Amino acid sequence: MAKKSILILYLILNCIRTSAGDDFCGIVNTTFQAGESIGFKVFYNVIGIYVDAGHAEFNLGLERYQNRPVYHVVGLGFSNESYDWIFKVRDRYETYIDTASLRPYRFIRHVDEGGYKMNDNVTFNHETGTAVSSHGIFKVPACIQDVLSSIYYARNIDFDHYSPGDKIPFQMFLDDEVYSLYIRYLGKEVIKTRYGKFKAIKFKPLLIKGTIFEGGEKMAVWITDDANHIPVRIESPISVGSIKVDMMSYRNLRYPLQSFLGVE
């Protein structure tokens, strides 16, 4: 079964624990709110020129799941129709995240990428330490996240506690397996994107090799250096060529986008 981290956005991060212990198991959300929506464009490069090849969006709502308040996140990724003949992508990811602990209760994945199709439905039982997928029951650790919930969980990392080069470990459940991975923090810098210039935090997540992404520390991610921590640029080689993913729209952020430096 193919292993992959979520394209077009799958992109980013992950569940985290500090090197000092399990403090991140009880992390509190301070970065996002219900109603937030973020849109991205995906640019593809195979001959030295980046072309607009697709788009993606994350939408976050507040609902109830099993009589608990949860954030319901839906991530969508599409290739543009004019590039479907090269590599067609029609992806939908969903997660239901506990509003207090930020641990996932349910993860849903419908993937259609270049002819590869995958449908999965995972329910997490944190009391028994298990994940029930479409293929069986699996033991998982206490701080486990899925590929979508991990993005929102990781946005609450305080990177000021780390030095460039530090690894921040995390564990993620994907394709019926638990992966012990990490994010390598690289520091802060100003990044220029198709939207504009931002003060940003840069890191590289350790990726699982899949049908699109190469494994290892090949992907670079920039998130806003402000209270929102939203991703504004992702760069990565893929199986053929490379991609850039830029944030192009947002609605209902929890805080003003103070990291934005304007358009040149």
N, C-alpha and C positions, 0 to 999 in steps of 0.2 A: 504494500500500500504506500502510495506516495506520501512523503513527509514534506510539510511546508509551513511557513509562517504566513500569514494572511497578506495577500498582495495589496497593493494600492493602499494599503494602509496597514496591511497586516503588519506591517511595517513597523512597527515601532517597538514596543517595549514589553514590559512584562512585569509579572509579580515579583515583589522584592522583599529581601530581608537584609537588615543591616549586618555588618560584620560583627557588631557587638552582641548580637543575639536575635531574638524573635520579635523585636519591637514592632516591625512592620506588620505582624499578624493583627495588631490592634490599631492600625493606622486610621486616622480620622480624615474624612474628605474636607479639604479646605480650598479646592481649586475649581470645581465645576458645579453646575446646578441644573435642575430639570429644565428642559426647554432649549438647552444648548444644541446648536447645529453647526457643523463645520464642513465646508466643501473643499475638494482638492481637484487639481488637474494632474494627469499623468503624462509625462513627456518621454518619448521613446527615442533612443539614439542607436543606430546601427552603422551609419556611414559618416559619423562626425557631425550630424545635424540633428537637433532635438525637434521632434514633431509632436503636436498635440494628439495623443493616441487614446486617451481615456479619461474617466473622471470617477470620483468616489465621494462619499459623504458619510458622516456619522451623525446620527440623531439620538437624543437622549430624552426620555420621558420618565415620569414618576407614576408607578402603578402599584398594585398589590399582587403578590404571588404566594400561595399557600398561607394566606392571611398575614403576610409580612409586607411592610413597605419596601419596595425595590426600585432601583433605577433600571429601566428597560432600554438597552442600547441596541440600535440597529445600524450595522455597517454595510454599505452597498458599494460594489465596485463594478465598473463597466468599461469595456473597450468601446471606442467610437465605432459606429457601423462601418465607416469607410476603411477601418483597419481590422475588421473581423476576419478577413481572409488571411491575415498574417497570424493573429493569435486572438481568438475570441474569448472574452472574459465576461461572465455574468455571475457575480458572486453576491451572496447575502449571508451575513453573520448576525446572530442575535445573542445577547446575554442578559440575564436577570441578576442584578447585583444587590446584595443586602445594603441598605442605606447606612447602617451603623458600622459594620465590619468590613464592607467592600469585598466580601467573598462572594463568588458566584453560586447561584442555586441551579441555574439551567443554562445550557449553551446549545445553540442550534446553528448548523452550518449547511448551506446549499451552495455547492461549488460547481461551476462549469468553466473550465480553463483549457482552451485548446483541444477540446474533445474529451478531456478528463473530467469525469463527473463524480461528485461525492456528496452524500447526504448523511448527516449525523445529528443525533439528539442526545445530549449528555445531561444527566441530573446528578448534582452533587449532594451528598448527605454528609455534612460536616460532623455530625454526632457519631456516626459509625466510621468516618474516614474512608468513604468509598465514593466512586463515581460509576454510575450506571449508564452505559452507552448503548448504541444499537447492537453492539456485539458482545456485551457481557458486563460483569461487575469487576471493578478494579480498585485496589487499595491506593489511596492518595494521602499525601502529608497534609498537615493542618493548614498550611499557608498556600495551598494550591490555587492557581488561577487558570482561566482559559485564555485563549489568544486575544480575545476582545476585552474581557474584563481587566486583563493585565494592563492594557493601555491606560485606562482610567485610574487604576490602582497606582501605576508608576508615576502618573502626573503629580502625585502627592509626595514624591521624594524631595527631601531638602538637600539639594546638591551642594549647598554651602558646607555640609558636613564631610565632604569628600575632596580629595586632591586629584589633579589630572593624572590619569593612569590607574586609579583605583577601580577595582572590579566590585560590582554590586550583584550578589548572587540572587537568583530567583528560581522557582520551580513552576512548571507549566504542564498541563495535561493536554495532549494532542494526539490524535490517532491511536487512542487506547494505551498510551504510554505516558509516564512521568519523565520529563526532561529537566535536568539540573543545568541551567544555563547562567548567563550573567550579562550585565551591561557594563561596558568600560567607559567611565566618565573621562572626557577629553578636555574639559574646561569651557571657558566662555569666549565668545567672539561675535563680531557683527557679520551677519549673513545677508546677502542681497538675493531676493527671490523675484519671481514674476509679479508678485503682489507689491513688493517694496523691500525696504531695509529694516532689519530687526536686530536688537540685542538678543543674543541667543545662547542657549546651553547646548553643547555638542556631546554626543556619545555614540558608541558603536555597540549594538546588541549582538551577542553570539547567536547566529541563526542555525536552524536545522536545514540541512540540504534537502531540496525538493525539486519539483518539476519546473519551477520558475527561478527561485533564488539559489545561489550557491551557498554552501555552508561556511562557517567561520565568521570572522569580523570584517566582512566585506561591505556591510551596509552602514552608512553614516546618517545620523538623525540630528536635526536641530529643532529645539523647542523654545518657546518664548521665555526670555529671562524676566518674567514678571509673575504675578500671582496666579495666572491662568495655566501656564505650562502647556500651551497647545502646540502641536507640531506644525512647523511652517515650511520645512524642507526635508526630504529624504532622498538620498542618492544610493544607488546600488547597481552592480553588474547583475545581469540575469543570464539565462541560458544562452541567449543570442542577443548581444548588444548590452545596453544599460538603460536605466530609467532615472528620471527625476520626478518627484512628487511635490508639488507646491500647494500650500494653502491659498485658496483664492476667494473664499467667502466665509463669513461667520455670523451667527445670530445668538443673542441672549447669553453672552459670556457672563460669568459671575462678577468679573472685575473689568475696569477699563483696560484696553490693550496698551499699556504704558511702554512696552518694549518696542513699539512701532516707531521707526525713525523717519518715516515718510517715503516718498517716491522720488527718485532722481530723474 
